Amino acid sequence: MSVTASAPTAAGSTPALNIAILLNSYRSPFIAEIRDSYTRTLSQTPHNLTFFYPAEDATSFPDPDLFDLIVVGGGNADPRKRHPWILRVHRFILEVVERWPGKKIVGICWGHQTICMLFGGGVEDMEGPEMGVTEAKLTPAGSRFMDHGPRKDGTLKLQQHHRRRVGKAPRGFTELLAGNQAFLSHNNTILTFQGHPEKDARAAKVRIRDAARWYGTDMADQRAVSDLLCKMEVQHDGREVWERVFQWAGEKVQMRESTL
C-alpha cells in the first residue's frame, strides 16, 4: 500500500524529485497525522511524495529504481526489537545500500537510530525523553554541510519526540550534530537526523499525551501542559533542513572506498 502526493514544478525551478517515505509506525492511530505533517511541511516544494507503510503491510516497500530519495521515517517501536516488520525494514535498507550504491537515503528519528544500528552504532534508553523543539550544536562538519546555516550561531533547532538515542556512533559516518544527533556517511549516500524536520507544531501536539506515559506529566496540570505546548510551538529549522536535503539528494556519491 502506498499513497502519493505531488506538486507541480514551477518554471525555472529545481526539477522535482521522486521521494519515497517509509512511515514505520505499528498500529498507530496517528499515522494519518504523521503523513499529513510531511505533506504540509513540503507543500511549497515541487517534489513528489509517495508514502509506504512497512509496519502494516509486508509488501509496502518502494522500488528504488523509481525514486531519487528514500526517507526512513519515525516509528513507535523500539528499533532494537526483532519483530518481523522491523527486520524487513533492516533488510530493505541493507539491500538498497548494496544493490543501489548511489541511492540517497535519509533516516529520521527511528530511521536515524535504525540506520546507525545497522552500521555498527548503538541505541540506548534515555534517562528522560525529549518532546518539543530543542537546539543542537552543529559540529564543524555539520556547519560545512549546512553551509553555515540555517542559523548563523552554529546551532540547529528541530522538533523532538523520542525516548531513545544513539549512544555509539556508526562506522563510516561523520557526526553533523553534537551528541550523535545527525550523521552523514563517508560516501555521501546516507544522511540521518534524530530530530524531525518534517514535523510541525500541529503534528507534535497530537502526541502530547506521551508526556504522561513518558514523563509522568499530570495532564490536568495546566501549567505543565502549557509549557510543553510552548516548546512544540517554537520556530525551528525543519524547512531549511529539507532544502539542504533536496540539494544533497542531487549531489554525486563520493567515489572512494567506504566502510559502510
Buried (B, 14 or more C-beta within 10 A) or exposed (E): EBBEBEBEBEEEEBEBBBBBBBBBBBEBEBBEBBBBBBBBBBEEBBBBBBBBBBBBEEEBBBEBEEBBBBBBBBBBBBBBEEEEBBEBBBEBBBEBBEEBEEBBBBBBBBBBBBBBBBBBBBBEEEEEBBBBBBBBBBBEBBBEBBEEBBBEEBBBBBBBBBBBBBBEBBBBBBBBBBEBBBBBBBBBBBBBBBBBBBBBBEBBBBBBEBBEEBBEBEEEEEEBBEEBBEBBBBEBBBBBBBBBBBEBBEEEBEEEEBEB
